[in-house]
Amino acid sequence: MSKNHDLSVPELGKTEEINLVEWKVSPGENVTQGTEMAEVETMKSTFSLEAPADGQVDEVLAEQGDSVEVGQRLATIKSV
């Protein structure tokens, strides 16, 4: 039985504006826990978001350049 894992925007301090700068992976691509999946940017710095689990990128739910919020799901990973 496969299980889905979400890549969500973590709490990044007291920031209000977060932008999705770049996807490092594409749907269908296999990732391992810790693989850099995306880069987000606040007014002060840039952060890498890593895969929370091993699996295959199932869905990408935001586009590069989008403004995103803390807790927002950005992608799903399907365990294989």
C-alpha positions as CSV (number, residue, x, y, z in Angstrom):
1,M,0.0,0.0,0.0
2,S,1.5,3.4,-1.0
3,K,1.3,6.4,1.3
4,N,1.4,10.0,0.3
5,H,3.7,12.6,2.0
6,D,3.2,16.3,1.7
7,L,5.9,18.9,1.1
8,S,4.6,22.0,2.9
9,V,6.0,25.5,3.6
10,P,7.6,25.4,7.0
11,E,7.5,28.2,9.6
12,L,10.3,30.5,8.6
13,G,10.4,33.0,11.5
14,K,8.1,36.0,11.5
15,T,8.0,36.4,7.8
16,E,4.8,37.3,6.0
17,E,5.8,37.0,2.3
18,I,7.3,33.8,0.9
19,N,8.0,33.2,-2.8
20,L,8.5,29.9,-4.5
21,V,11.7,30.6,-6.5
22,E,12.5,27.3,-8.2
23,W,11.5,23.7,-8.4
24,K,14.5,21.3,-8.3
25,V,12.4,18.3,-9.2
26,S,9.5,17.4,-11.5
27,P,6.5,15.2,-11.2
28,G,7.4,11.5,-11.8
29,E,10.9,12.0,-10.5
30,N,12.1,9.7,-7.7
31,V,13.5,11.4,-4.5
32,T,15.0,10.2,-1.3
33,Q,14.4,11.8,2.1
34,G,16.5,15.0,2.3
35,T,16.6,15.6,-1.5
36,E,16.4,19.3,-2.3
37,M,13.0,19.7,-3.9
38,A,12.4,23.5,-4.0
39,E,13.8,26.8,-3.1
40,V,11.8,29.5,-1.4
41,E,12.7,33.1,-0.6
42,T,11.7,35.5,2.1
43,M,12.6,39.2,2.2
44,K,15.7,38.3,4.2
45,S,17.0,34.9,2.8
46,T,16.6,31.9,0.6
47,F,15.8,28.4,2.0
48,S,15.8,24.9,0.4
49,L,12.9,22.6,1.1
50,E,13.8,18.9,1.3
51,A,11.8,15.8,0.6
52,P,10.2,14.6,3.8
53,A,10.3,10.9,2.6
54,D,11.5,8.5,-0.1
55,G,9.2,8.2,-3.1
56,Q,8.1,9.6,-6.4
57,V,7.0,13.2,-6.9
58,D,3.3,12.8,-7.5
59,E,1.9,16.3,-7.8
60,V,3.3,19.8,-7.8
61,L,0.7,22.2,-6.4
62,A,2.4,25.6,-6.8
63,E,4.3,27.2,-9.7
64,Q,7.6,29.0,-9.7
65,G,7.1,32.6,-8.8
66,D,4.0,32.0,-6.7
67,S,3.6,33.7,-3.4
68,V,3.0,30.9,-0.8
69,E,2.0,30.7,2.8
70,V,3.3,28.9,5.9
71,G,1.6,25.5,6.0
72,Q,0.6,25.5,2.3
73,R,1.1,22.2,0.5
74,L,3.5,22.6,-2.4
75,A,3.8,19.0,-3.6
76,T,2.9,15.4,-2.8
77,I,5.3,12.4,-2.7
78,K,4.0,8.9,-3.3
79,S,5.8,6.1,-1.5
80,V,6.8,3.4,-4.0
